[in-house]
Amino acid sequence: MEGKRRYWAFISYSHKDRHWARWLHRALEGYVVPRRLVGLETTAGQVPRRLRPIFRDREELPVHADLRERVNSALLQSSCLIVVCSPDAARSTWVRDEIVRFKSLHGESRVFAVIVGGTPKAGSTTGGQVEECFPDALRFHIDPNGSLTETPAEIIAADLRPHGDGRRLARLKVVAGVLGVELDDLVRRDALRRGRQLTTLSVASIAVALVMGALAVEAIRSRDEAREQRGHADDFVEFMINYLGEKMKPSERLDLLSAIADKARSYYAEQAKGHLDSDELGRMARVFHLLGYISEKSGNLGDADRYFRKAADATAALLSIDPKNSQRLFEHAQSSFWEGYIAQRRGDRNAVENNYTKYKNIMETLARRDPGNIGWLSEAAASNIDLGTAYLGRGDAGAAISLFSRSLLVNKLISDRAPGDRDKLVAVLGSYAWLADTESQHGALREAFRDRLDEKSDCDKILTKYPDDNEVADDLVVARMAIGGIFLKMGQNSESIKELNSAIALSDKLMLTDGRITSYGEHAASALILLSRAYQRSGMESNAGQAANRAIEIIEHLISIDGTVAIWRGPMLGDARIAAVRSAAERARTTSNLQQALYPMSKESTRLSLLLQKDPSDIRLITTSAEAKLLEGDYEILLGRKSKAKTVWSTAKGLLLEAQRLHPAYVGDRRRLIFIQTSDRLSAKNSPMIATGASKVQAIEAQVGRSAVRFDYAW
């Protein structure tokens, strides 16, 4: 049965993969078909200029009796079916039914798979079903009655993941399948189009390419002339990179900076084959610093790390030639900072402290040499913040607060010398933020609240003058989020919810401005986790679950960009998943629903334990892992496994005691709550959850009563 085509494709997906489905929908409808292919007749019909419309929004259809009929109608009017494949999709009855229905209507040749997670055909191996990404309806043929057979079907698949096809090639594969054209035609034309776009992206990048190309030709003529001309080229490249790097915030023109930086990278890769003198090495190091900075902002820590290491090699060589040269010292300090920063993002604590200590020592030496040099003084203040974060990571709050206070004092003095200077004011914001966070974590809520309000006020002043300053807007997000967290600690839930929602709304605006700046998503997810806890404390369990699930979606997207960032894959993802489980458990009204709500914690607890083995002193990861084990124990007791539950709860309690030993000054309401709940479960006198026999069943049924569940699962 064929229907009149209304949609070029129907996207079938699991609710948990909706962010991938949204991306794919935009990517396909936004694709402009090469002009030479438009109008061509293929097996799919006449090739259009754009693939519009494509049906995706099954979830947005009216929720009433004819929902399934509306979906069936859309399937009937779709030229092909695109299945977003993951373990969640493989288990989805919606996805299964949509595949079967489409195959029954249109046959099996127009079904395409897009892999976003899991392992293809893992279900055919023992124990691999949990990782299978292809739904059974995709893996096997169906008979004329619409029933699955045991005959394997050929699957045409694209892999969106970075280690697969990547987004660009995967999109082209899907487009080629939908249009019925050869993939090579699209790849070739896409490469040509991207080449033209890159060429015309900016006059600046063209100028860089032309100058470097011309100078490269001239350099062949003689060694002396080559060295002179290369010096001119280096000067020009550095001017373009540094000038544009200063004038354009990465959040505003990351594309242009990247295009120019690509030219510079190619140029210096060629130059590095020969001998470079001191000036050339210095220029190359500064360019590699910027390349690393752009890579980090784009969420690519691997490339950033390589660039910063190359820069460090160059600055170390220069310093060995002239160890007293202030400029060479400064350049090497920058290398130490960036190596420390990348190590911090990856959770390598020893490398963090070593590099930040080098950075601080060099900058304070330079500041003492020339106390009138505002640049040196500013860098010295920044180095105090960075080393303070390293001390904070190993639990030395006193040393961290001392360094943050010192940086705030110095930055205020510098700002007073240059009133109205935007960069000097931003430096003050950074000092406020670190000082207030540390004060809050260690019980000084009044001081933290005061410092955050001052920071928020300064952000507002800067944004009044520079309303499009996204960097300061991001600082304001963090300030509002921190104030919301302090309100939460003080029990002022409504004020906390108000402040956190303001932070999230601003984050959403920033993510729309440029979704490639990963800090926007990181801050939004952090605020959503806090918001979930605030909603739970206010008895708004449904809102709490929505906030937690959105946080999970954002964090998983960040991890898909770069899975090496320790805080994303560790405490952030763990906290978001725990918040979602707590919300679901709080809403449970039967033991079976409670068991279902707690089920995910067994796997999550194991995942966090493995991460903790790699970094056993991470206070956030310890706390998150302990909370996951608390909930895992609850799941075990519901299954009747009393001994296993006690073991898991005891492990959670042990983790919290170890955290107290490692970080005795750390005051955490969350850690205290987990400790109380764990101790209660281990006490047979106080907790009926570990009773035996029929009394256990009765006790659990009683625990599902609203007051008991609120005690156990609400924040």
N, C-alpha and C positions, 0 to 999 in steps of 0.2 A: 504493500500500500504506500503510494507516494503522495505527499502533500505538496502544495505550492510552497516554494521556498520563500521564507521571510527572513531567516537568519543564516548567515554564512556558517556559523558553528554554535553548538550548545556546549558550555563548559560545565562538566560534572565534577563535583568536589565535596570533600568532607567539610563540615562546619569548622573543624580545627585547622583546615588549610585555606581558610577564606582569604588570608592576606596574599597567598600565592595566586589564588584565583583572581583577586582584584588586580594584581600586577599583570598577570597574563592577559586579562581582559583589556586593560589599558594599552599594553604593549601591542596586541594584535590590532585593535581598532585604531591605534595611532600610527601603525605602519603604512608608509606610502609606497605603493607598488611602483617599481621602475617603469618609466614611460614606455620603454620598448616592449614591455610585456602586456600593457593595458590593451584590452580588446581582443587578445589572443583567445582562440577557442580551445579549451582543454576538456578532459573528461569531467571536470568539475563545473564546466560552463564557461561563460565569457569572463575573462580576468578583469576585475574592477580596479579603479584607482585606489580604493581603500576597502578593507574588510569590515564593512559596517552594514547592519548591526550584528553583534554577537550576543547570544543570550547567556547571562550568568546569574542574574539575581533571583534565584529560586527562593532565597530566604526573605526577599522583600515582597513576594507576592502576598495578597491578602490571606490571612490565616482563617480559612473557613472550609466548608465541606468540599468545595470544588478545587482545592489546591492541587491535588494530584491530577485532576483533569486539565488544569492550566499548564502544568508541567508536561503532560502528555501532548498537549496541543503544540507547545513550543518544540518538543522533540520531533513531532510530525513535520513541522515547518523548518527544520534545520537541515542544512546540507551535509554537515558532518558532526561528529561528537569528539570533544577533546576531554580526556579524563586526567585530572590532576591526581597523580598516584603517590601514595604514601601508606604506611601501615594503618593510619586512621581511615584512609579511603578504602583500603582493602577490607576493613571491618564494617563499613557503612552500608546499611540496607538501602538508603537513598541512592547511593552511587551504583550499587548492584542493580537495583530496579531500573535506573535510567539507562544503564548499558544494555540490559536485556531488552527493554522497550525499544531502544534505538535500533539494535540489531534486528529485532523482529520487523520493524518498519522499513528499514533501508538496507539491510544486509550488513556484512562485517567489514567491508573494504574501506569504509569511510570513518573508521574509529582510530583515533590517535592518542597515544599516551604521553604525558609529560611528568617525568619523575622529579619529585621534590624531597623525598626522604625514603629511608628503608632500603631494601635490597631486592632487585628484580629476581623473581622465581625462587626466592628463598624458601617458599612454602613447600617445595618439592624435596627439601632436605629435612632430616630429623631435627626437630626442635627449632626449625627456622621460620615457623608460621608467624611468630610475633614480629619478625622483621620484613615479612613479605609486603611489597608495595603495590603489586598488581591485584586488583579484585578478581575473584574466581570468574566472574562474568566476562572479564577481559582475557583471562588466560585460556579459556576453553570455548569451543564452538557451542552454539545453541542449535537445537533441532527445530523443525518447522512449527512445533507447538510452543516455542519459547522456553524450553527446558534446557538446562545445562547438560552437555554430554561430557564424556571423559577424553574427548579428542582435543589435544592442545591446539590453540590458535596462534597464528603468527602475530606478533605485536610490533607495531611501528611506534618507536619511542624516542623522545628527546629528553635529555637530562639537564635540568636547570641548574644543578649544583655546580659550584666552582670546579670541583674535581671531575665533573662530567663534561657536558658540552659548554657549560656557562650560559649566561642569560642571552647573549647576542646570538650565538650559533643555535641554541635551542629554539629561540623565537623564529629564526629563519627556517629551521626544519619544519616547524609547525605550519608556517605560512606556505612553504612549498607544498606540503601535504594538502592543505585546505584548497589551494589554488590549482593543484594538479600540475605543477611545473617542476622542472629539475632544480634541485638544491643548488647545484653549481651556478646556475644563472643568477640566483639571488645572492649567493656569496660573492661572486665576482662583481656584480653591480653594487652590492653593499660596500665592498672594499673601495670601489671607485668613488662612490658617493661620500664615504667617510673621509677618503683622501681629499676630495674637493672641500668638504666642510672644514677639515683641519687646516687646509691651505688658506681658506678665506676667513678663518675664525677671528683673526685679528691682524691688523697691520703690523703690530709689534712682532708677532711670531714670524711673519713673512720677512720682516726686516732682519731678524736674527738669522733666519735660514740663508737669506741672500748674502748677508755680510760674511757669515762663516764660510759659505760655499766659495764666495769670491776670494776670500783670504786663503782658503785651503789651496786653491789653484795657484795663487801668487806664491804660496810658500814653497812650491816645488822648485822655483827658479834658483834659489840659493839658500844655503843654511842661514846666513846672517839675515837676509831679508825675511826668511821664514820666521825666525825668532822675533824680529821686529813686528811683522804683520800679525803673528799670533798674539803678541802682547796687546795690539790694538783690538783684536777680536775678543780676547779675554776681558779687556776693559769694557767693551761694548756689551758682551753677554752679562757681565756682572752688573752693569748699570741697569740693563733691562730687567734682570731678575730681582735685584734689590729694590729698584724704584717701584716696579709694579707690585712687588711683595709688600711694600710699605703702603702704597696707595689703595690697594684692593684687598679687602678682607676675604680670606678664603671662603667664608660662608656666602659671599656675594658672587665671586667670579672664580670658583675653583676650576671651572672648565678652561678658562683662559690661562690661568697660572699653570695648569697641567700641560697645556699645549706648548707653552714657551719652555717649561721645564723639560719636556721631552726632547726639544731641540738641544737644550744645553747638555742633557745627559748624553745624547749621541755624540755631541762634539767632544766632551771631555773623555768619553770612552775611547775615542780615536786618539786624542792627545796623550792619554796616559800610556800609550804604547812607546812613546819616546821619552827623552829625559826632560823633566820639568825643573825650572829653577824655583827659588823660594817664592817669588811673587806669584808665579803660575800655580804653585801648590796651594798657596793661600786662597787664591781665587777659586780654585777647584773645590777646596774644602767648604767654602761659603756656599757654593752652588749645591754641593751634596747635602749641606744642612737644610737648605730650602726644599730640595727634593724629598728628603726624609720627612720634613714637616708636612708637605702636601700629602705624602703617602699615609702618614699617621692620621691626618684629618679625614682622609677618605676611608679610614678603617682598615688599611693594609699594613699591619705591623711587620710582616715579613720583609716587604720592600723597604719600609722605614728603617728597620734594623740594619739592613745591608748598607743603605746609604749613610747612616750615621757611623757605622764602623769604618767605611771608606774615608769619611771625613776625619774620624779620629786618627786613622793611620797617617793622614796627611798632616794634621796639626801636631801630632807627636813628632813626626820627622822634622817639622819646622822648629819646634821647641828645642830639639836636641842640637840644632845648628846654632840657635841664639837663645839660650835659656833665660836671659834677663829682659828680652824684648817684650814690652807690655802688650803690644798687639798680638804677638804670638801666644802669650799666656792667656789672653782673653779668648782667642779662637779655640785653644785647647780646652778651656773651661766650658765653652759651649758644647764641645764634643762630649765631655764628661757628663754634662747635664742631660743631653739627649739620650745617651746610652743608659743613664740611670732611669730616665722617664720610660723608655721602652721596657726595661727590666721590671719596673714597677707595674706596668700594664700587664706583664706576663707573670707576675707573682714571684720573681726571683729576688728575694729580700736581701741576700748578701751583696749581689751586684748593685742593687739600689743604693744601699748605704755607702758602699765603697765609692761609687761614682759621684754621689751627691756630696760626700765629704771632700773629694778632690775639687769639685766645683766651688764649694763654699770657701775652702782654704785659698784657692787662687784668687777669687773675687775679693776677699777681705784683704789679701796682700796688695792687690791693685788699688783698692779704696784707701788703704793707709799710705801708699806711695803718692797718691794724688787726691786728697780729700775734697778738692774743689770740682772733681770730675763727677757730674751728676749721673752719667751713664754707669760708671763703675759702682757708685753708691747704690743705684737702683738694682744692679745685678747682685750686689752683696745682700741686699734685703731679700731678693727673690731666692737666693741660695739658702737663706735661713728658713724660708718656708719649705723648700724642697727637702732639706735635711730633717726638718721637723716632721714631715710626713713619714720619713723612714723610721724615725724614733717612735712615732705613734704606732707604726706597724708592728713593732716588737714590744709594745706595751709601756714604753717610758713616757707617760703622759706629762710628767713634770718637765722633762727636758723639752718636749714638743711645745708645751705652752710657753716656756721661756723663749724659744726661738720664734714662735709666731708673734708674741708680744713685741719682741725686738724688731721684727720686720714691720709690724704695724707702726711703731714709733718712727722708724727711719722713713717709711713711705709717706707718712704724714708730713714730716719735715721737708721731704723732697717736693711734695705737692704744694706745700705752703710757699716754696721758693718759685714755683711756676703755677700760679693760680689759673684755673680754667683749662690746664693741659689735660686732655682726655686720657692719654696713656698713663699719666701719673695718678689720676683718679682711679683708673682701672686697677692699678697696682695696690692701691689702698683697699679696694674691694676684695682682692684675693687674700690679703692679710686678715681682714675681718672674717672672711668665710672660714678659714682654717682655725683661727682662734676660737670662734663661736662653736664650731663643730666639736672641737676637743673639749671645751668647757661643758657643752651639753652632754657629751658621752660620759663625762666624769662627775656629773652631779651638780655643776654650777649653772643651774638653769637660768637664774636671774641675770647673771653676767652674759650668758649665751644669748638670751632674749634681747638684752640691750644692744649687744654688738650686731646682731642680725637686723634689728630695726635701723641702726645707723647705716648698715650696708644697704638695706632696701631704700633708704632715703637718698643715699648717694647715687644708686642706680637710677632712681626716678629723675634726679637732677641731670644726669648725663643724657638720659633718653629724651628729656625735654629739649635739650640742645641738639642731640643727634638721634632723632627718632628712628632711623633705619640702622642703628648700630646693633646688629644681631649678637655680637659677642657680649655686650652689656645686657641685652635682653636675656641671654642665656644665664648670665650671672644673677639676674633678677628672678629667674625661674628657681635657681638653687636657693636663693634667700627666702623666697616665699615657701618653698618646700621645707626648708629647715624650720621656719617659724611655725608651719603647720605641724611639724614633728614635735616641737617644744610644747605647743598647745595640747597635743595628744598626751605627752608625758604628764602634763599638769591636769589632765582630765577634762579639759575644755573641748569636748568633741565637736560641737557645732562650729566653733571658731576654727578648729583644725580642718574640718571638711571644707569650709569656705576658703581658707588660704590654699589648701592643696588643690582644689578645683581651679583656682586662679592660676596656680603654677602650671597645671596641665593644659589649660586653655592657651596659655602663652607658648608652651612647648609645641602644641599642635600647630600654631601659626608658624613657628620656626621650622618645623619639619616640612611644612608645605613650601617654605621658602627654598630649602635645599635638604632633601632627605639623605644626602650623602654625608652630612656632618653628623657623625655617630653620637656625639655628646648630647645632641638634642633628644634622640631616642633614649639614651641612657638616663637622662634626667627625668624624662616623662615616665619611664617605667618605674624609677625609684619613687616618684611622687604617687603613682598609682598603687604601689604596694602599701605605702603609708595610708593612702586613702581607703584601701580595703580594710585595714585595721580600724580606722576611725569609724567607718560605716558599721563594722561589726560591734564595736563598743556602743554604738547608738541603736543597735537592734535592727539595722537595715541590711539584713543578710543578703538579699537579692542584689542590692547595689554593690555590696562587698564582693560578691562573686563576679559581677561584671567588670569591676575595676581590676581584680586579680587576673582574670582571663585576658584582658587587654594588655596588662603588663607582660604576661607570658608571650603573647603574640609579638610584642615589640622586641623583647629580649631574644626570642628565637630568631627573629629577623637579624638582629645584631650579630648573633653567633654565626648565622649563615654568611655574613660578610667576612668575619674573622673569628674563627673558633679558638684562637690562642689567647684571647683576653680573659685573664683569670677571673675577674670579678663578674663578668657576664655569665660564664658557664658555671661558676660556683655559687656564691651566696645570692646573687641577684635572681638567677633562674630558680634556685632552690626556694628562696623566700616567696617568690611569686606563686610557685606551685603549692607551697604550704598554705599560703593565704587562700588559694582557691579551694583546697581540701578542707580547711577549717570552715570556710563559708558553707560548703556543701554539707559538712558534718553538723554544723549548727542548724541547718534547715531540716535535717533528718528527723523523722517522727516514728520510724520503726527500726528494729535492729537490722533488718535486711538492707534498708536504705543507708543506715549508718555504716554497715560493712562495705557497701558499694562506694560510699563517699571516701572511705579511708583506704581503699584498695591501692591507689597509685603510690602511696607512701612507701611501700615495701621496695619497689624498684628505685624510687628517688633516694631513699635512705642508703641503698647500696652505692648508687652513683656518687653521692656526696662523700661517703666514706672513702672511696677510691681517690677522690680529689684531695681529701684531707691527709691521706698518706703522703702526698707530694708536698704539702705545706701545712704541717701539724701545728704551727703557731699562729695561724690566721684566725683572729678572734671572731670575725664575722662568719667564717666558714665553720668554726667549731660550734657556734651558737646555732647556725642553720642546721648543721648535721644533727645536733642534739634534739632539736625540735622535730626533725623528720623521724628520728628514732622514737620519740615520744608517741607520735601518731602511728608509727609502724607497730609499736607494742599494743596500741588500742586495737588495731586490725587483727593482730594475733590472738588477743583475748576473745574477740568476737568469734573467732574460729574454734575456740575451746582449747587453744594451745597455751596453757597457763605458764608452763616452764619457759617457753620461747619468749613470751611477753615479758616475764620478769627479767630475763637475760637482756633483752633489748632496752627495757627501761633502765636497768642498772648501767648499761653502757652509756645511755644518754646522761645519767646523773654523773658518771665518771668523767665524761667530756666537760660538763659544766664545772666540776671541781678542778679539772686541769686548766680550764680557762681562767678560773679564779687564781690559780697558782701562777700562771703565766702573766696575767694582767690584774694584779690585786687592786689597782686603783680604778679599774673600769667599773662604772655603775650602770647597769642595764636593767630597765624595767622588764624588757622582754626575757632576758636571761633569768631574772628572778621568778617571773611567771612560769617559765618552763620547769625550773627547779622545783617550785611548789607543786605543780601538777604531776611531775615525775615522782616526787616523794609520796604524794597522796596515793598514787596508783600502786606503789610498792608497799604501802601500809594496809595489811588485810583488815585492820580494825577500822580504818577510816574510809576505805574504798571497797564497795561491794563488787567492783568490776573483776576482782580476782577471787571471788567466792567460788564454791564448787557446786556441781550438781544442779538440781532444780532451783536452788537459791540463787545460783549464778544467772540463770535465765531471767528469773524475776527481778534480780538486781539490775541487769542490763536493761530490761524493759522499763524499770523505774528511772534509770539513767537517761533514757530517751525523753523523759519529761523535760519541759522547756527549761526549768531552772537549772537542772543538772547539766544539760547539754550546753547551756550558756556558760556555766562555770568552766566546763572542760574545753570549749572550742572558741568562745568569743574572746576578742582581745580586751 
